[in-house]
Amino acid sequence: MPDWVTHLAVAWTICRILRFRFKSFSPENTMIVMVGALIPDMVKLALGLKFLGLDVWDYLEAVHIPTGSLTLAGIIALLFPERKNAFLFLSLGVATHYCLDLILMHLTGGMYLLFPFSWNYWQLGLTTSADYGVTFIAVLIAVVVYLFGRFWDGRKDFHL
């Protein structure tokens, strides 16, 4: 934890809960938030490129710090007609990613959350990346929210 399933489940759950109150969290915008939740892990593309003989880790490593992730979110937002909204939804996804990564115990001591303003490492150290209990809980909560959402959306058709 947190793997991609956890990142996607948490981003979807947050958007679905917010959709009860705010209509701007449509399924389309929820997908944008979910893409944003995966942006910091685009650094893992370097692992796949290593098989092709390309060592790009030093170039892609900057994507897994907030400034790099938000820069990439800004670049991706340029592909949308409503750039500002797309950037905000992508940024929400990036924020959920770092909130989940913050609870991990990092071997390196943590993450550079405030780079370039601070070189301090940040971590809460509540769980390890091998603990899939958090993934199970995130998916379970997503299922409960999904079922509640189905009930909530269908209650208009319910008559006594």
LINUR-V960450 format. One record per residue. N is the residue number from 0. RES is the residue in one small letter. SS is DSSP state (h for helix, s for strand, l for the rest). Layout:
N:RES:SS
N:RES:SS
This chain:
0:m:l
1:p:l
2:d:l
3:w:h
4:v:h
5:t:h
6:h:h
7:l:h
8:a:h
9:v:h
10:a:h
11:w:h
12:t:h
13:i:h
14:c:h
15:r:h
16:i:h
17:l:h
18:r:h
19:f:l
20:r:l
21:f:l
22:k:l
23:s:l
24:f:l
25:s:l
26:p:h
27:e:h
28:n:h
29:t:h
30:m:h
31:i:h
32:v:h
33:m:h
34:v:h
35:g:h
36:a:h
37:l:h
38:i:h
39:p:h
40:d:h
41:m:h
42:v:h
43:k:h
44:l:h
45:a:h
46:l:h
47:g:h
48:l:h
49:k:h
50:f:l
51:l:l
52:g:l
53:l:l
54:d:l
55:v:l
56:w:h
57:d:h
58:y:h
59:l:h
60:e:h
61:a:h
62:v:h
63:h:h
64:i:l
65:p:h
66:t:h
67:g:h
68:s:h
69:l:h
70:t:h
71:l:h
72:a:h
73:g:h
74:i:h
75:i:h
76:a:h
77:l:l
78:l:l
79:f:l
80:p:l
81:e:l
82:r:h
83:k:h
84:n:h
85:a:h
86:f:h
87:l:h
88:f:h
89:l:h
90:s:h
91:l:h
92:g:h
93:v:h
94:a:h
95:t:h
96:h:h
97:y:h
98:c:h
99:l:h
100:d:h
101:l:h
102:i:l
103:l:s
104:m:l
105:h:l
106:l:l
107:t:l
108:g:l
109:g:l
110:m:s
111:y:l
112:l:l
113:l:l
114:f:l
115:p:l
116:f:l
117:s:l
118:w:l
119:n:l
120:y:l
121:w:s
122:q:l
123:l:l
124:g:l
125:l:l
126:t:s
127:t:l
128:s:l
129:a:l
130:d:l
131:y:l
132:g:h
133:v:h
134:t:h
135:f:h
136:i:h
137:a:h
138:v:h
139:l:h
140:i:h
141:a:h
142:v:h
143:v:h
144:v:h
145:y:h
146:l:h
147:f:h
148:g:h
149:r:h
150:f:h
151:w:h
152:d:h
153:g:h
154:r:h
155:k:h
156:d:h
157:f:l
158:h:l
159:l:l
